[in-house]
Amino acid sequence: MNRKSVLMALFLSAVLVLYACENSEAGREGQKNPIKYTIVPADEADDVLIETIEKYKQQRFHLTYEDSGRLWAVVGYGTKPTAGYSMTVDEVYECEGNVYIKTSVIGPQKSDRMPPETTWPYIIIMLDGDFENEAVVFETP
């Protein structure tokens, strides 16, 4: 096989892989099963969970914790220079044996003039249901 044929075969393989990835993503989009969830204030969360959050809060993190038939998911956005950050849950759904959690963080507006104060924004999400054998995929910016 000459060099031109090898390059053409590699190019076609790459195109097929990209096409398959796009189609599998589209397939996942069509099979989303929404999951009901509750955003839990920190003062209502389990002490063990809060202790774990304290260990990791200075960096961006994702963690899960299962207790009494509930799945707790936490998304932390690391150290921020001011207060005024808020987190949103954009989507929580099940698809192909996985749980997907998509969140966003919104910083303070420039017009808010927040005083310098180190904060560690995070969000605690509680899901009711049996997700013991499912992987959790975090989709965060």
C-alpha positions, 0 to 999 in steps of 0.5 A: 500500500502506498503512502497516499492510500495509507493517508486516505485510509487514516482520513476516512477512519477519522471521519467515521469515528467522528460521525459515530461519536456525533451519532452516539451523542445524538442518540443519547440526547434522544433517550434522556430520562429526567431524574427528580432532584432536590438542592440541599442547603449545607446546614441540612446535609450529613456531617460526613458529607460536609467534612468531605466537602471541607477537605476538597473545597479549595479546588474544583471537585465532583463527588458522590455519596450514597446513603439510605437509598439516596444519591448525593452529588456535590459540585464545587467550583474552587476558591473564588475571590469574592462572594456573590456566586450562585450555582444552577442545576441545568439538567439531571437525567439518566441515559444508557446506565449513567446519571448525568448532572449538568451544572453552571456557576454564575459569578457576581455582576461587575456592577455588584462591587463585591468586597474581596472575600475568599469563598468556596461555592458548591452545590449539593444535589440529592437524588432519590432512587437506586443508582448504586450500579450507575456511573455519575457523569458531571458536566460542568463548565 
